[in-house]
Amino acid sequence: MTQSGGGGGGVHHHLNHHGLCCLSAAALPAPDAPPTPEPEAGGAAVAVAGVLHKWTNYGRGWRERWFSLHDGVLSYSKIRRDASAAADEDGGGGGGEVRLIGGASARIGGARRPGKPVGVVCLKLSAFRESKSDDRRFYIFSPTKTLHLKTDSKEDRVAWIEALILARSFYSLRSLSGRITFVQSDVSVSTARLRNRMQQEGLNESLIQECEQIVLTEFSSFRKQLKLCYEDQLSLFGSCRHHFEEGKDASIIQGALTRNDFSSSRHGNFSEYSTTESDEFEKQDGGDLTCEDESTFFDAADYFIEPNGRSSAMLSSTSCGEGLLDIQMEDSSHLLPQIKRRSKLPEPTEKERGISLWSIIKDSVGKDLTRVCLPVYFNEPLSSLQKGFEDLEYSHLLDQAYQYGKMGNSLMRILKVAAFAVSGYASSVARPCKPFNPLLGETYEADFPERGVRFFAEKVSHHPMLIACHCEGKGWKFWGDSNLKSKFWGQSIQVDPIGVLTVEFDDGEIFQWSKVTTTIHNLILGKLYCSHHGTMHIKGNRQYSCKLKFKEPSLLDRNPHLVQGFVEDDDGNKPSFLIGKWDENMYYSNLDTSKVKSVDQLKGAVLLWEKNKPSPNPTRYNLSSFAITLNELSPDLQDKLPPTDSRLRPDQRHLENGEYEKANAEKLRLERRQRMSSKLQDNGWKPRWFQKDGEDGTYRFKGGYWEAREHGQWDDCLDIFGEFSET
């Protein structure tokens, strides 16, 4: 920087300039900043090698492999002859000393040494975690496979994790500093015009110099921020460059682009970001992996995966003045256990028969539908307990809401919660059949580690019919109970849910709401359809609440299923508005949505949630791909379930298999048994897994179920689906 005296010389600020002016200031540190340190020569400072146990497959189990870490690249090979010679080979390439980790490296000798590398992992494009249950295990993830690794001791694992982090940061610094100095040219910034204008106003020299200094200080601060942005872009390009050079799939490149922003400033304490969330991941043990003769691969995740197991993000600009910050959460399901679930129902063994509606309708008008005995033809092969879990198909919205709250964005959190509350209705489109009414004490569990959720529900009361549920996710808990009051009016059925649903995040923020009214139309004439209408109030215990209006359909309405609403703070301000359809999607905007009929009439609306694609195998029940998995019963799972689980209900199972005669017979038998439930409840029957909360009267999960499941302790559970005697 040079400063002239008076006379309009001004202050000139020189900087190295990239050809793209928007990135110009990022190429060089501020004049008053210390020079950027060059990485020390000798990549061998982070070169390590040693023996690790690598999981191959169930047939071969754990096998010793020689791993070498150098210049941000981890390679591994089979051990054949002398390992020490291999250490020299590994180290020779880098021109530095190689540090051996583990006693196994010294024990291997004689005629054994590593052969040609069979796998290479670029650490800059990888993620890794420690095991929570085994202090010797850790994992390295990529989009194509997962390396399951094990050391000989806890200390060896610590040494390897530290080496991986050091190598990653060292390689990033070296590659980044080399690229930054690549494009430079001179340009200057002057305050001469400002000085001349201030002199025309008659200001004294000391004030002019003070103003010049303020301008240059602000510019220097802005330039530092721009430099950081520029470095991020260069680092991102470097991480993706080899994909462009080798012609990799564009989807892999997009994955790296969208995940990049989570990679900065998160590597200080590796144990915080490298611990598996549960033992369910280790139980998979990579049994399908066969990594012994694979070709070289590079991973495509330029970030450390956070413990939420699901979220990685790309920050995009929205109305920062309104407190909005949109994050497109990426699917990181490849980091969770991959469980293959069925994609279609079994083929029916019998042909369905028609039934007479009129005899049923004549005797049922005005009655409570829960007391009407309908043929099994009217049912779908799911119980109301399972339907409760179907409402959590889009539980990733709560994962995202949790992440927003962690970043201090409370507004986006409640918007995601609102989208989740609406998404539960998406699967009700064109579902002509009703779920089975559960028996008193009937339960349902759903353990979906690939989604990061664990759900449990129980029928806790027969009259009134109450179903209680509890679900645990990544950073949140969801619970509630529901009592459905329904009336059958011949041409339609109206269902009014009574009960409160609650979401509580780990930081203490709570949201509560109740469902809106559902009506099923055209039971006799016309096409059968359902509608949801009413107002949903989502109440929070902190800054924000939300109000959503589900529009009631009409004969002249050309825009059915419309949902509109707004978020309101404690002062009555409305910082954001929502619009969408409960069977399609939800958007948010800064503009008032109450005057528009669809999101197409809004500019700049941002997508919050979108319905999944329909199942290719919906059958006549029109089940979603998610719903098809809910009643699946494998032999392994059957051994773990209590006798009260909905999957073991015989009439429901016969219906799923297309055995309609057996299903009808079992349904009548169980309904006769169900009539004894009122007497059982009057005699002091209590729910096994839930108890009524004294504060608000809702049923809360009291725990113990998953522990009993682990030990198979179901002695105190009734065989509610078995034979019984009325005497």
N, C-alpha and C positions, 0 to 999 in steps of 0.2 A: 504494500500500500504506500502511495506517495501523497503528500498533502502540499498543495500550493498555498500561497498566501492569499491576500485579497485580490481583487481584480478579476474574479470570475474563473480562476483556475480550478476551483473545486477539488474534490477528493476523488481519486481514481482507484477503483478496486479491481485488481487484476486477478484473473482466475484461469485455470485450464478448462477448455470448453470442448465438449463433445459436439459432433455434427448435428445432433438433435438438440435444439435449444431447450426443450423442456427438461432435459437431463443434464444441462450444462454444468450447473453448480455442484453436481454430485461427484464430479471426477477428482476433486482435490480437497483436502482438509482446509479449514479456515486458516487465514494467515497467522492468527494467534494460537492455533492448535499445534500440539507437538506433532512431529512427522510420524506418519504411520509406520510402525515397526515392521521390518521385513521378517518373514519367518526364518528361523535359524536354518542354516544348511544342515543337510544330513537328516533325511527322513527316517533314518534308523532310530531316531529318538523315540519313535512310537512303533518300531518294528518288534513284534513278539511272535513266538511260535510255541507249539506244544501239542500234546495229545489230548483230544477230547473224545468222549463217548457220544456217538451220533446214532440216533434211532433210525433204523432202515425200514423194517416192516415187521409184521407179527411173526413171520417165519424165521427171520434172522436176528431180530431183537436189536440190542445195543452193540455197536461195533466201534473199535478204536480207529480213529482217523487222525492224520496229522494236519493241523491247522496252522496257517501262516498269515500274519497280519502285517501289511506293509503298504505305505502310501494310500491309506484309506480303502484298501482292497483286502478282503478276507478270502483266502483260497484254502481248499482242503483236498486231500488225496488219500488213497489207500496206503497203508504202511507195508512195505515189502522188505527193504534191507536196512541200512544203517540210518537211524533218525538223526544222528549228529551231523552226518554228511548232508542231510537235507537241510538242517539248520544253516549250514554254511552256504548251501545253494540259495536258500531263501534270503539270507542276509546279503549275499554277494550282489544281488541285483540292485540293492539300494546303497551299496557302498558304505554300510554302517554295521554296527553291532546289533545282533539279535538277542533279545532276552527270552529265555525259556521259562515257561510257566508249568508248574506241576512236577511231581516226582516221577510220573510215568515217562516223561521225556528222557530222564536219565536212565530209567530201567530198560528202555528199548535199546537194543544193541545187536551186535553180531551181524547177521545177514538180513536185517530188516531196515528198510528206509522207505520214505514216501515215493510213490511213483508219480506219474503225470497227474496234475490236478484234474479232478473230475467235477469240480464246482467252484465258482467264483462269485462273490457277493460284493457289490460296491456299497460301502457303508453309508455313503452320502444319500443313497436311495433306498435305505433299509430302515426297519424299526426293530427294536429288540426289547425283551422283557425278562425279568427274573420270575421264577416260579415262587408262588407263595407257600406252597405246601412242602416243597423239597428244596433245601438250601444249597443243593448242588446243581440244580437244573436252571437253564435259561433257554430262550427261544429267539430266533432271528426270523422275521417275517418278510415275505415278498408276495406279490400278486399271484405267483404260480405255485408256491410251495412254502412250507414252514420247516425250518431246521430245528429239530429238537436236540438239544445238546446237554451234556452232563459232565461235570468235572469230578475229580477224585475227592475233593474236599470243599468246604465252604469258603476257605481262604482263596482257593484257586478260582472259584467263581467270581469273587470280588475282584481279583486281579484281572481276569478277562474282561469283566464289565468296565472297569476303569480304563483298560487299554482300548476297548472299543470306543468309548466316549472321547478319550484323548485323540485317537486316530481320526475320528470324525471331525472334531473341531480343528485339529492341526491341518488336515487336508483342505477343509473349507477355507481357512485363512490363507493358505498358500495359493490355492487356485484363484481366490477372489482378488488378492493383491496383485497377482500377475495380470489379471484381466483389466483391472482399473487403470493401470498405467499404459494401456494399449492405445487409447484414443485421447489425444490431448492437442489443444491448440489455444492460442492466446486471445483473450478478449478482455475488455475492461468495463467497469461500471463507474460512472462519474456522477458527482453531485453538483456539477458546475451550474446547471440550470436552476437548481434549488438555491444555490448561493446567490446567483444574479437576481433572482426574484426577491429574496430576502433583503438584499442590498437596496433594491428599488423601494422597498417599504421602509428603509431607513433604520434597520435593525443593526445593533452594534456587533462587532466582530466576535466577541466571546459567545453571544447567543447563537450566532450563525454556526460557529464551530461545534457548539453543544448539539444543535439540531442535526448537523452532519453526522456527528458521532452516533446519535440515536438511530438515524436511518441506516448507517452501516452496521450497527449492532443488530438491528432487526433483520437486515439482509443476511448477515452472517449466520444468525440463528436459522433462518429459512433455508439457507444453503446447506447447513448441517443436516436438517431434516430431509432435504432433497437428496443429499448424498447417501443417507441410509436407505432411502427408497431405491436409488440407483443400484446400490450394492445388492439389495434383495433381488432386483431384476437380473443382475449379472449372475448371481448365485443360482437363481432359478434356471437361467439359460444353460449354465454349466451342467446342472443336474439333468437337464433334458437333452443335451446336445448329442450324446451318443445314440439316443433313440432316433433323432433325425438322420444321423449319419448311417445308421444300420437299417433305416426304413421300418422302424417298429410301428406297431399298431397305433393309430391316432388316439384310441381310447386310453392307452397307457400314458401318452403325453398329457392328455386332458386330466387324468387322475393326478399326475404330478403337479400340474398347474394349480388345480383347485385345492391341493393340500399344502401348498408351500407356506402359507402365512402362519401356520401353527408351528413352524420349525424354529422360530427365533426366540431367544431368551428363555429357554426352558430346559437347559441341560445342566444347571448348577448342581442339582442333587439327583443322581441317576436313580436312586432307589425309589424316589417319588414317582417317576415316570416309567418304571420298568418292572412293575409287580403285577402279576396276573390277578384278576379279580376273584376267581374262585377256583376250586379244585376240579370243576367240571371240564376245564380245558385240558388239564393233565390226563384226565381219564380217557380222553380220545387217543392220546399217545401216538398220533400220526400213523395209525395202522395202515392207511392206504398209501403212505408215502413210499416211493421207491426211488431213492436219490443216488444210487451207487454209480451209474454209468451215464448220468445225464450230461447234456452239453452245457457249456458256459451260459450263465444267465445273469441278468442285472435286475435288481428290484426297482419298483416304481413307487416309492413312498418317501418323499423328501421331508420327513418330519418324525418326531417321536410321538407314538400313540399315547393318548391320555387314558387313564384308567376307566373312563366311561365306556370304553370298548366299542363305541359306535361312532363317535363324532370326530370328524376333522372338518376344517372349514375354510372357505374363501371369503374374506371380508370384501363387501362391495358397498359403494357409497349410496346412502339414502339421505333422508332429511336429518342431518346431524343436529340441526337447530331444534328439532322436535324430539331429539333423544332416540331416534330410530337408527338401528344398525342391522342390516340384514346379513345373515350368515347362511350360505347354502351348505347344509350339512351333508358331507359325503358318506356313502356307505362304506364302512370298514368291517363288513361281516367276515372278510377273509382273516381277520384277527381273532374271531370267535370260533368256538367249536362248530364245525359244519356237520349238521345232522340231516340226513336225507329223509324227507317225509313224503307221504304219498301224494299223488297229484290227481287221483280220481277215486271214486267209490267203487266197491265191488259190483260186478255185473249182476243184475237181478236174476234170481233163480225161478221166479214165477212171473206170469203176466198179470198186470194190475186189472182189477175189476172195477166197473162203474158202481156208483152208489146212488141212492135216492136222497136228494137234499130236502124234499118237502116234508118228509116225516120227521126229520131232525129239526127243521126250522119251526114247524108247527108247535113243537113242545118246548122250544127254547127261547121264544121271544120274551124279552124283558128280564131274563135270568142272568146271573153272574156266570160268565163264560167259564170261570175256573171250576164251577160245579156241574158243567154240562159234560156228559160222557160222549165224546165224538169218536167215530171209527178211526183206526190208525191211518187211513187214507189222508186225513186232514193234517197229519203230522209230518215233520221233517226229522231225519235221524240225528237230532241234537236235542239236548235238554235246555231248559232255561238257564241252568248253571253254566253250560257251555256257551250259550248266547251272551252271557255276561263277559266272558273272556273275549268273545268275538268283537266286543266294543273296544278292545285294546289292540286291534290289528295295527293301528297306526301309533303304537306306543313310542316310536322314535320321535314323535313331536314333543313328548315330555322329556326325552333325552336332550333334545335341542333346547327346550325351555330351561332345563337345569343349567346347561352351558351358558345361555344368555345371562342368567342370574349370577353365575360365577364371574362373568365379565362386567357386572354392574348394569346390565341393560334390562331393567325391570319391565319396560314397555314391550320389548320383543318377547319377554317371557310370557306375559299374559296374553299376547296375541297368539302365541303357539298353544297355550292352554285352551284358548277359545277355539282354535282350529281343531284341537283334539276332541273337545266336547261335541263339535259338529260332526267329526269324522265317524263317530260311532253309529250314525244313522245311514252311512253310505251303503252298507250291505243289505239294507232292508228293501231295496228296489226289486220288484218282480219276485219276491219271495212268497209264493202263494200258500205255503204251509206253516203251521204253528209249531213251536218247539214242544217237547214233552214237559208236562208239569212234573217237577221232581217230587219224590216221596219225602216224607218227614225224615230228616237225618241224612238224606242223600248228599253226597259231596262230589266235587270235581277238582282235580289238580291239573295244572298246565305248567310244565317246566320246559321253557324254551331258551336254553342258554345261547342259541344263535341270535336271539333277539335281546338277550340280556334281561329277561323278565321271568318271574316266577309267580304264578297265580293260584289262588285257592278260594273255593266257594262252598257254602253249605246252606241247605234249606233249614232255617232255624225256627220256623213256625208254620203250622198248617192253616189255621184260621185265626187271624188274617195270614195269608200266604206271604211269608217274608223270606227273601234270599239275601244272604250277607256274603260279601267277597272282600278279598285282600290281595293286593299285588305289590311286589317289590321290583323296582327297576334300578337303573344306574343313576343314583342321586335323588330318587324320589320314591314315595309310597302312595298307593291309591287304594281307597277303601270306600265302602258304602253298603247300604241295604235298600231293598226295593220291595214295595208292595204294589202289585198291579190291581187296580180296580177296573173291571171291564164290564161292558154291557153289550148284549147282542140285540140289535134292532131289526133283524130280518135282512135288510139290504146292506147293513154295515155293522162293524164292530168298533166301539170306541174304547181305547185303553188309556187310563190316566195313571201314570207312574207316581207313586208316593214314596219319598225317600230323598236323602241327600248324598251326593257323591263328593268325595274329598280327595284332593291331591296335596300332599305335603312334601316340600323339597328339603333336602338335608340342611339347608341354611335356615330353616324355620318358617319360610314363607308358605302360606296355606291358601288354597282356592277351593270354594265350595259352590255347587250348583245342583239344581234338580232338572230332570228331564221334562220335555214338553209332551203334549197330548199326541197320541197316535190314533189314526182312524183308518180302518180297512174298508174299502168301498167295493160296491158291485159284487156282492156275494152271490146274487141270483142272476141278474141280467147285466150284460156288459163285461168289459175287461176288468179283471180284478187288479186293484192297485191300492197302495197305502199312501197316506200323507202324514206329515208331522207339522203341527202348528201350535203356536203359543209363544210366550216370551220366556227366555232363559236368562236368569241373572247369575253371573259368575262373580262371587264376592271374594275379595282378597283381604288379608289381614294387614296389608301394608299400604302402599301408595295407590294402587290401581284396582278398579273393578270393571266389569264388562257387561253389556246388555245386548242380547241377540234376539231378534224377532224372526220367528219362522212363519212365513206368510201362509195363510190359510187358502187352499185352492178354491177356485170358483169356475163356473161353467165358461165364462168368457176370458179366463186368464190364459194368456199365451206364454207366460213365463213362470211355470210351476217350480216348486222346490226352492224358491228364493229365500235366502237368509241375509238379513242386514243388521248392522249393529255398530256399536262404538265403544271405545275405551274411555273411561272417565277417571280423573284423579280426585284426590281428597278435596280440592278446591272447586270442583265442578267443571274443570276444563276438559275438553275432548281432544286429546293429542292424536288420536288415530281412529279410523273408521274401517269397518269390515263389510264385505259383500261377497256373495258366492251362492252356490247351490249345495244342499246337504248331500246330494248324490254325485257331485262332480269335483268341486274345488272350493277353496276360500282364498280371498285376496285381502290385503289391507292397503289403505291409501290415506294421505293427509287431507283429501277432499271429502266433503260430506257425501255419503252414499245414499242418503234417504230419498233423494230426488231422482235417482237413476234406477233403471229396471234391470240392468245387467252390467257386468264388469267391462264389457266392450265399450260402454259409454264413458269410461274413466280413462284418463291418461296417467301413465306412471304407476298404475296399481301393481303391487308386488305379490307374487304367489306365496301363500303360506302352506297350503296342503293341496294335494291332488289325489284323486282316487286311483287305486291300482287297476291294472287291466283285468278284465273279466277272465274267469277260468276257461281254459279250452275244453274242460269236461264238467260242465255245471249240472248235468242230469236235469230231471224235471223239477228238482228242488231249487235250481238256480243258485247253488252255493258258490261262494267265492273260493279262490285257491286256498286262502287261509282257513276258511270254514271247513273245507274238506279234510283238513289235517286234525281237527279237534276231537273226533271220535275214533281216531286210529288206535288200534290196540295190538301191540307187538307182544310176542311171548315173554320177552324180557321185562317189558313194562307191566304186564299182567301179574307177574310174580311180586311186584313191588306195591301194587295198589291195595287200598283197604277194600273190604267187601261192599262199601257204600258208594264207590265211585260210579259216575254215570256211564262210563264205558262198559261196565259190567251189567247194566240194566238189560234184561233179556228181550223185552218187546222192542226197544230201540235198536238193539243189535240185529234182531230178525228183520226189522224194517230196512236197515242199511243193506242187508244182504239180499233184499228182495223176497223174503219169505213172508208174504203178507198174511196168510192164514195163521201161521204161528205167532206173528206179531200181534194180530187181533186177539188171539186167545190169551196171550201173556198180558196184554194191556188190560183186558177185563179182569184177569186174576189179580193184577197189582192194584187196580182201582178198588176192588173189594177189600184188599188189605189196607189201602189208603184210608178207607172209611173208619178204620180203627184208630187212625192217628189222632183224632180229636180226643178220644178217650185216653189215649196214651199221654197226650199233652196235658189234659186235665189232671192226670195222676202225678204230675210233677216232672215230666220229661224235660231235660235241659239240653241245649246244643252241646256237642262235644268240643268244638274248636272255637266257638265264638261266645262272647258274653256281652250283655247289654251295658253300655256306658252310662254311668249315673248322671253325667252332665247333660248330654243332649238326647239320650234315649236310643242312640243308634247302636248297632251291634259291632263290636270291635274284635278282631282276631286276637286270641290270647296266646297263640304260639303253641309249639310242641308238635305240630303235625309233621314237619320235615324231619325232625329228630326221630319220631316214631317210624316214619317211612324208612329212614336209614337203617334202623334195627329190626324192621318188620314186626313191630309191636302193635297188632291190631286186635288184641284179645278183648278189649272193651268196646269194640265196634259191632253193632248189630248186623246180622245178615238180613238186611231189609228186602232183598230181592228173592229170598228163598221161600220155600213152602211154609204155610202157617195153618194154625187151627183156630177156628172162630170160637171154640168153647173155652 
